[in-house]
């Protein structure tokens, strides 16, 4: 079933795109959530009339995402965790931890936009990607220290 997206949907497309999805996905999720419209002839004509507005909005949002990316790449997040002798953490550093520390520094990012394959469970320096907008990904440096080191400094 073809639908016209009314907003950006991860892994599916951007606002204004006409995409082909399963009928159940469209009828039970996308359309009731106002994320998409059925791609009828009437809706396609309305889309063509709004195409310029959508393109301008995309450009503005992408420029804003580039600014946020530049700001984020300067950030270094440091976590102090309890660790064993071999450098293994007793807990872990998750995307939720990264999001909350970014928020403390004035950068508000949704947790699901932080690309962390699995939680960090050892000491060291790591690079964590944040997908701000399609085609715009920032890399944040995350440092995980043992709690004892943090108290000595």
C-alpha positions in Angstrom: 0.0 0.0 0.0 1.3 3.4 -0.9 1.2 6.2 1.6 2.5 9.8 1.8 4.5 10.5 4.9 3.4 13.5 6.9 6.5 13.5 9.1 10.0 12.0 9.1 9.8 8.3 10.0 13.1 6.5 10.9 14.0 3.7 8.5 11.1 4.6 6.2 11.5 8.1 4.8 11.2 11.8 5.1 8.1 14.1 5.2 6.5 14.2 1.7 7.9 10.9 0.5 5.6 8.4 -1.1 6.5 5.0 0.2 5.2 1.5 -0.2 4.4 -0.3 3.2 2.4 -3.3 4.3 -1.4 -2.6 4.5 -1.6 -3.5 8.2 1.3 -1.2 9.1 -0.3 1.7 7.2 -3.9 1.1 8.5 -3.0 0.2 12.1 -0.1 2.5 12.9 1.0 5.1 10.3 -2.5 6.6 9.5 -4.0 6.5 13.0 -0.8 8.2 14.4 -1.1 10.9 11.7 2.3 10.0 10.4 1.0 9.2 6.9 -1.9 9.7 4.5 -3.2 7.2 1.9 -1.7 8.0 -1.4 -4.9 8.8 -3.2 -5.1 11.0 -6.2 -6.5 13.9 -4.1 -3.7 13.6 -1.5 -1.0 13.4 -4.2 -2.2 16.7 -5.7 -2.2 18.3 -2.3 1.4 17.0 -1.8 2.5 18.6 -5.0 1.2 22.0 -3.9 3.0 21.7 -0.6 6.3 20.4 -2.1 8.2 23.7 -1.9 7.2 24.3 1.7 8.4 20.8 2.6 11.7 21.3 0.8 12.4 24.6 2.6 11.6 23.0 5.9 14.0 20.1 5.1 16.8 22.5 4.3 16.2 24.5 7.5 16.1 21.4 9.7 19.3 20.0 8.0 21.2 23.3 8.6 20.1 23.3 12.2 21.2 19.6 12.5 24.6 20.6 11.1 24.9 23.3 13.8 24.0 20.8 16.6 26.5 18.3 15.1 29.3 20.9 15.3 28.4 21.7 18.9 28.2 18.0 19.9 31.5 17.0 18.4 33.3 19.4 20.9 31.7 17.5 23.8 33.6 14.9 25.8 31.4 13.0 28.3 33.1 11.4 31.3 31.6 8.7 33.4 32.9 7.4 36.7 31.8 3.8 37.4 32.8 1.1 39.8 35.1 -1.4 38.1 36.8 -4.7 38.8 40.6 -5.3 38.5 40.4 -6.3 34.9 38.8 -3.0 33.8 35.3 -4.5 33.6 32.5 -2.3 34.9 30.1 -3.6 37.6 27.3 -1.7 35.8 27.3 -0.3 32.3 27.0 3.0 30.5 23.8 3.0 28.3 22.4 5.4 25.7 20.1 6.7 28.5 23.2 7.7 30.5 24.7 9.4 27.5 21.4 11.3 26.8 21.0 12.5 30.4 24.6 13.8 30.5 24.2 15.5 27.2 21.0 17.2 28.5 23.0 18.4 31.6 25.4 20.1 29.1 22.5 21.8 27.3 22.1 19.4 24.3 18.7 17.8 24.3 18.8 14.6 22.1 16.3 11.7 22.2 17.8 8.5 23.6 16.9 6.5 20.6 19.0 8.7 18.3 22.1 7.6 20.1 23.6 4.7 18.3 25.1 2.4 20.9 25.2 -1.2 19.7 25.5 -2.5 23.2 26.1 -0.8 26.6 29.7 0.1 27.4 30.9 -2.4 30.1 34.6 -1.6 30.3 36.9 1.3 31.1 38.4 3.4 28.3 37.6 5.9 25.6 34.8 5.2 23.2 33.2 7.0 20.2 29.4 7.1 20.3 27.5 8.1 17.2 24.4 10.3 17.4 22.0 10.3 14.4 20.7 13.8 14.5 19.0 13.8 11.1 19.2 11.5 8.1 22.7 12.1 6.6 23.8 14.0 9.7 25.6 12.0 12.3 27.8 13.4 15.1 30.5 11.5 17.0 30.8 12.1 20.7 33.8 11.0 22.8 32.9 9.1 25.9 35.5 8.4 28.6 34.8 5.8 31.2 37.0 5.9 34.3 37.1 3.8 37.5 35.4 5.5 40.4 38.6 5.4 42.5 40.5 7.4 40.0 37.8 10.1 40.0 38.0 10.5 43.8 41.8 10.8 43.8 41.9 13.7 41.3 
